[in-house]
Amino acid sequence: MSMRKLLMAAFSLVLLVIPVWRAGAGGSAQGEAKKDVVLEAADITAKIFPEKVFYRGQVGSVQMRNTGGVHFADGFYVLAGLVDTTGYASSLKEKYQGYLLTEVGTEINGQALKPGAYGIGFVAGSKFVVSDLGATTVLEVGGQKDAELKRPVPLQVVEGADGGGHRLYLGREFVTIKRAR
């Protein structure tokens, strides 16, 4: 084999190897899986969460400073916010403290919840109640109290302790929210 043919073969091999090598090296940076992002109040705007919400025949203002949520890697949201419940009957105020919007099926402490808009709140004994827009209870689960929480705020969403889901806190009380599979 002549030197010229040997150089041509080596050059051809290099031309074939470089694109494959670049795809492998660049693929790890570009192909990294997106992660779920926990949203704080500053991240939530009227573009993704309404400033006024409808529940049981009335419209209430959302306390935008008391909102939180999760933006899933595939672009869907679960959002929550406290609502000014002035004007509601005291029996409704007991279980309606906030508003939950979910674009995907979720599990709250293992109980399934379909996508939609809901009223939420904690009632006596750390029971978390989810109700439809007509104030009919659709889900009740036991919540937990987090005595270790250093700085409780009215509403926040944080990454779950075990990495399996997220915690929705109202003060020190919380439930675990996971994306339904």
N, C-alpha and C positions, 0 to 999 in steps of 0.2 A: 504494500500500500504506500502510495507516494505521500510525501509530507503535506502536499496541498490537500489531498483527500482527507488526511487525518485531521488537519486544521478545520476543514469544512464540517466534518462530522462532529468535532468538539464544539464548534460554534453553534451548530444546529441543536446539539444537546443543551447548551447553555440557554438558547432561545426558548426551548421547551421547559426547562426547569425553572427559570426566573418567574414566569407568570404563576406557575403552580405554587412556588415558594411564597410569592407575594400574597396570593389568595389565602394561604394558610396563616401567614403572619398577620395580615390585616384583618382576616376574618374573626380572630378572637376579639379584637377591639370593637369591630363593627357588629359582630354577631352576639355580643353580650345580651343576655336576657334582661328585658326591662323589669323593674321591680315595682311593687305597689308603693304608692307615696301617701303618707299620712298628711292630711291637710289641716292647717291651723286656721284660725279666724282670718288672719291677714291674707290667706290664699283664696278665700272664698268670696266671690264677688256676686253681684246681682245677675251676672251673665250665667252663672251655674246654679244659683240658689235664689229664689224670689225673696224680695224684701217684705212682701205681704203674702200671707197664706190663708187659704180657706179651710175651715173646720167647723162642723156642726152649725151651719147657717150663718157664720160670721167670718169676717176677715180680720186677722190679727197681724201686727207687725213683728217681724223676726228681729231678735236682738243679734245683729250681725257680728257683734264683738264676742258673742257666745255661740259660735258655730264651729264645726269640725267635720272631718270626713276622711274618706279614703278614695284615692284615684287609682284604680286598678291598672295594671300593666297594659291591658288591652283597651284602655280608654274609658271604661265605664266607671260610674261613681256610686258611692253610698255617702249621703250627706245628712247632717243633723244640725238643728239650731233651736235654741230656746225661743219661745214666743211670748209676747205680752198678752196675757190672758184676761186683762181687764175687760169686764162686761160679760164674762162667762159665768154661769151658775157655779156655785162652790162645789157641787157634785162633779162637774166636768173638770174644774181646776185641779181636783185631786189627782186625776189620771192624765190630764193634758197639760204638760209643761213644755213640750217641744214638738218639733216636726221632723219627720224622717223621710227622706227621699232615697229610693234605691232603684237603680236601673237594672239590677240583676237580682236573681234569687239569692237570698242570704239565709244564714242560720244564726239565730240569736240564742246563745246557750244551748245549741243543738236542735232548736225548734225551727222548722222551715217557715220562711216568709217570702211571699211572691214579690216581684218588683211592683213599686207603687209609691203613693204618698200616704203617710200615716201620722197620727198623733201619738206621742210617746210620753211616758213619765214613770216615775217611781212612786208607789203608794206605800202605806204603812207596812213595815216588816220587810223592806227591801224587795218588794215584788215589782218587777218591771212589766208595764202594760203597754201593748201596742194596740191602737184602735184605728178603724177605718175612718174616712172623713165624715161619716154620719155618727161617730162616737161609739160604734159597736166594737167591743173588744174582740180582736182577732187572735191575740197571742198574749199569754201571761207566763212569765218565767221568773224564777228566783234570781235575784241579783245578789251581789256580794258587796261588802263594805271593805274598803282598803284603808285600814288604820295607818299603814306605812306611807301613804301618799303624803309627800312633803308639802306641796303647795296646791291644795285642791282649788279648782276654779269652777264656775257654774256648769260649764260643759267643755269637754275635751275628748279627743280621740287619740289614743296612743297605740304603739305597737304592742301586741300581746306579749306577755312574759315568756311564753314558750315558743314564740315565733309562729304559732298557729292561730292566726286571726288578729283581731284588733280589739281593744277595749274602748267602749263608749262609756265615759264617766259623766254623771250628773253629780257634782260635788265629789264626795268620797265613794258613792255607790256606783257600781259598774256592771255591765254585761259584756260578754264576748261576742263579737260579730265576725262571722266568717263568710266567705263567698261560698254559695252552695255549689256542689260538684255535680 
